[in-house]
Amino acid sequence: MRETASQKTARAAAILDGLEAQMPGARIELDFTTPLELLVAVMLSAQCTDKRVNLVTPALFRRYRTAAEYGAADLAELEGVIRTCGLYRSKAKNLVATGKLLAEAHGGQVPLEREVLERLPGVGRKTAGVVTTHLGGTPAFPVDTHIQRLAGRMGLSRAKTPDGVEEDLRKLVPEARWTKGHQLLIWHGRRTCAARAPACDRCVVAGHCPRKGVKAL
Ligand code: SF4
């Protein structure tokens, strides 16, 4: 029988309850101490692991402390510092352009509105959502590759795009749980519901998951 909307909402809540009980400490795994450091770390994390970003950022954050300093950075020098993050040429270019724009148009501060952040060079919708959701700005349920995969497997969204998945999750999950829900699903995707081989046999929310597209055990 087809699941009703209220049944799906209840199932989404049960999934988040189960994941939260298992991983109460789920949080963003990028290291940062200021809004600017968060923005820079999230920009660097595109197609790169958080672990790798965390290896690079201590030296980067020591060298560049303000938006104006990123804006005035020597491109080759900045590229050298972030080289191991991958796509370092375009990331360095975007960091300089974003630093300039923040210094000139935003008083050196990181905006808390998602739409404003999205206008910065190299800042897409997901990056903007991750930043605002962690800084207490525009509420968001940013969708990365893990969340997109899990939402499909768990039968919470049939959308094919991150924006579509986010829209579905925002309808299913109360706003107060968006930030935590985002983190819990990422942690679950990294630790249990992996892309190639989901560990359904040890998954704490298996009882709430139809495992769509996942081969039977
Ligand atoms: S049961 Fe399997 S597919 Fe479903 S959430 Fe758990 S690990 Fe992922």
Residues whose N, C-alpha, C, O or C-beta is under 5 A from the ligand:
A	BS01	SF4	R153 T192 C193 P198 A199 C200 C203 V205 A206 C209 R211 V214
